[in-house]
Amino acid sequence: MDDGKKIAKLTMKEIVLKGSIIAILVTVPSVIAFIISWTILDDLIQAAIIGAVIHFVAMGFSLKISKKLIKHD
């Protein structure tokens, strides 16, 4: 079962830091898209829908981002 690779454990500080980076990468684009679309369209509902769509797209990429970010050598 063991193929010579040791799994290094992440410290709590590393988990919090990397989790915060992922959270920022997911939420900032959706908040910016919401604010810009609300300013341009002047419609709160459409701006919320646009922000939600951008947020879910960013969440879809968060798994790929987290796999690259959490690689621990």
N, C-alpha and C positions, 0 to 999 in steps of 0.2 A: 504494500500500500504506500509505503514511503519511498518516493523516487529521488531522495537526496535533497529536496527543497525544504528549508525550514520556514515556517510561517512566523513572521515577526509580528508581535502585538503592537498595536497603536496605543500611545499614551492618551490619557484623557485630554490633555492640552492639544494634541494633534487632532483628535476627533472633533473637538470644539472648533478649532481653527479651520479645518477643512470643511466641516459642516456649515460654518458661517460663510465661507467663500462660496459654496454651492448655493446657499440660500440667497446671497446677494446676486449671484449670476442668474437666478431664476426670477427674483422679484423685481429687480431694477428695470429690466426691459418692459415688463407689463405695467409698472407704475408710470414710466415715461410715456408709453404708448397711450395710456389712459389720459394723462394730463394733456398731451399734444392733441389727441382726438377730441377731447372735451373743449379745448380752446378753439380748435378749427371748426368743429361741427356745432358747438354750442348745444349739445344734446347729451344729457347725463346717461340715458339708457344705452344709446349707441356707443358711447365712450366706454361704458362698463362692459358691454359685450365685446368690443375690440380688445380691451385690456384682459378680459378673461380668456379670449382665444389666444392671445400672445402668451399669457401665463401658462396655459396648458401645452402649447408648443414648446415653451422653454422647459417645462417639466418633462416632456418627452426626451429632450436632449440631456437632462440632468443625470440620467443613468450612465450615459457615455462619458460625461464630464467627471462623474464621481469615480468611475473605473480608472480613468487616467490620473485623477488627482490622488486617489488612495493607494496607488501602487507604492509599495513600501519595500525598498531594497535593503 
